[in-house]
Amino acid sequence: MKKSIKYMLFATSLLLLHACNLLEVDTVSSITGDDYWNSKGDAESYLMGIYTRLRDVSNATLHFEDRGDAFTTGLEGGPSNLWAQNLTAQNGYSWLDYYAVIHHCNLMIKNVETIPFGIEEEKNTILAETYFIRSLMYFNLVRVWGDAPIELEPTESANKPKLARSPATAVLQQALDDVDKAIELFPKEGYANGKGRASKPAAWALKADILLWKAKVLDGTDQDLQEVITLADKAATGLSLEEVFGNIYATKKGKEVIFAIHFNIFEKEAQYSQSLKPRDVFVEKAVNKDDIPYAKGGARSTYAPSNELMALFAVNAADVRRDQSYIRAVDAGGNLIGIFDNKMRGTKTEGDRSYDSDIVVYRLAEMVLFKAEAYAALDMIPEAIAELEKVRNRAKTGSYTGAIDRLSVEREILDERGRELYLERKRWPDLLRFHFGGTIDVYEVVPNLRKKADEGVTVPLYLAIPLRELDLNPNLVQTEGYDTGN
């Protein structure tokens, strides 16, 4: 049976490499024994499985949008405890999905070295992509939970020692070590396997992101900020901004995209943005129904764009991103039915709609804003404004005319990120980065954090570990700020 599975995976991998699709591949350890890791095809198949796990763990607003200020309650469904900031030791969120991806990366790193490759570059590319994904997982862990275990060996036995949490600085350093290894191993500087796979430009973008976090949250240095600027320029090589903002998501892996996680209507749909789209029954009376990305099934308007988000766009009526980011449904009497996301519209099908927009992880506009943020943090204000205006020009909002002190410019960069990157799983990390960097007080900016503070409750900015995981691993210590006695 294992032999049959191995050849099935090999055939699947060849299909995937040709079609650039990510099909479900069973990557559990039961099919990866001594008779599995024998050929390049085995490694390629396994890598496709890792990408599938990456897509699964990335396909949610939960950790990177819900806690921010861009959402309010929608027409149906209940928002998460993260959105409500109802966070206690008893309702901690698990990190096991991230560690599942890390486990499979560890298996690949361990076993790929035993496979004979006729061309060394092919093995190095597989390893580079794997290190990139593991780096991204550790970066996610440190941004959501802070301190976390550093697991560098696959879990192949129940007798494996249980690890304690390492300090956030060590976890971030692991993310840096992994992305540096990916950069070293990638044999080519372009997109040899397409923008739906990790690449050297994607690794440069990820490292810039990590170093910004290090510089502003974990006491990094001006040298880190200088490197952000260099890396952002490298990641931007050969790219150009889409002339039409809506084309970023209407076009798969377009000229602005650096790295995107693949979705396809015939293979995988139900992208996370469906949680801000209406079902058809809610917009039947809308006079602009045909302009709304509704669906008969799948859509669940759990969230709607918040007043805070809409206020960002209201600053400049000429901003072309506003109508391409959210849409109001109104009836014949001009009454508001609801407000819905309009950014990731998916694909209209026969009588319905499928939410199959790619998850764009990094794109050119963010590299420009990375540079603006780094320049501002270095107190190089003219340079920061020059980068900021590149994004503003595409948005048709004109030159920046606000105050030019550092805090004002940093606040404008944060606001610009809110307008440009709405719903792209950036807002909560952005708010934390600018909070720890001294630009804002996140407890004042996020409505539900402010509400809790007014009630005398200070909600920790990092998540609790579920009690069941603490029970299973006595070496874990609960996140600071959570009272395990409640």
Secondary structure, DSSP 8 states (H G I E B T S, - for coil): -HHHHHHHHHHHHHHHHHHT--------GGG-STTTTTSHHHHHHHHHHHHHHHHHHHS-STTTTTTSSSEEE-SSS---HHHHT---GGG----HHHHHHHHHHHHHHHHGGGS--SSHHHHHHHHHHHHHHHHHHHHHHHHHTSSB----S----TTS-----B-HHHHHHHHHHHHHHHHHH-S-SS-TT-TTS--HHHHHHHHHHHHHHHHHHS---HHHHHHHHHHHHHHTTT----SSTTHHHHSTT-TTEEEEE--BTTTB---GGGGGS-BGGGSTT-TTGGGS--BSSS---SEEE-HHHHHHHHT-TT-THHHHHEEEEE-TTS-EEEEEE-S---EEETTEEE----EEEEEHHHHHHHHHHHHHHTT-HHHHHHHHHHHHHHHT-----S--SHHHHHHHHHHHHHHHSTTSS-HHHHHHHHHHTTS--HHHHSHHHHHHHHTT----SS----HHHHHH-TT----TT--TT-
